Amino acid sequence: MTNLNQKVVGSLEFAKNTGLLANQLGFFSPYWENSSTDNHLFALANFYHTKEEAQAALDQKLATVRVLDRIAELNAEQGWVCDWNKAGQQKYIVSYDHVTRSFCTNVYVLQEMDLPTSYHGSKQTIETVIKEMESDCLLMLGVSGVAE
């Protein structure tokens, strides 16, 4: 399993030299100057205005890792491997329909997705993941305000 808690973008030396505070969530600035450096770090997507934003991003990344680990585990148990060269193989992903406010399993056969193959599974795999890990799936997809 990928341990995102140990990931630190940049170096602690860089953080010390620039006045940024660093921990396992990324860099935190004690102030925001709207400088080109501030905006560049923010654009890298691992720099947050507040610790709360950083914690929310970490929670989402960790939920994604848990979901992808479970997809991989279930795919392996079934001997299922995502293969875009295999004609007719149905590939499913975890999706959420905001109109019906429910999960759906989108299927792809011919159209290769921008998502890495680790997001794809058999229909049984994806349905099991949604059933077992509903809150992590919602968090991974950035869906909020849904009562479980």
Secondary structure, DSSP 8 states (H G I E B T S, - for coil): ---GGG--SS-HHHHHHHT-EEETTEEE-SS----HHHHHHHHTTSEESSHHHHHHHHHHHHHHHHHHHHHHHHHHHHT----TTSTT--EEEEEEETTTTEEEEEEESSS--SS-GGG-B-HHHHHHHHHH-HHHHHHHHT--S---
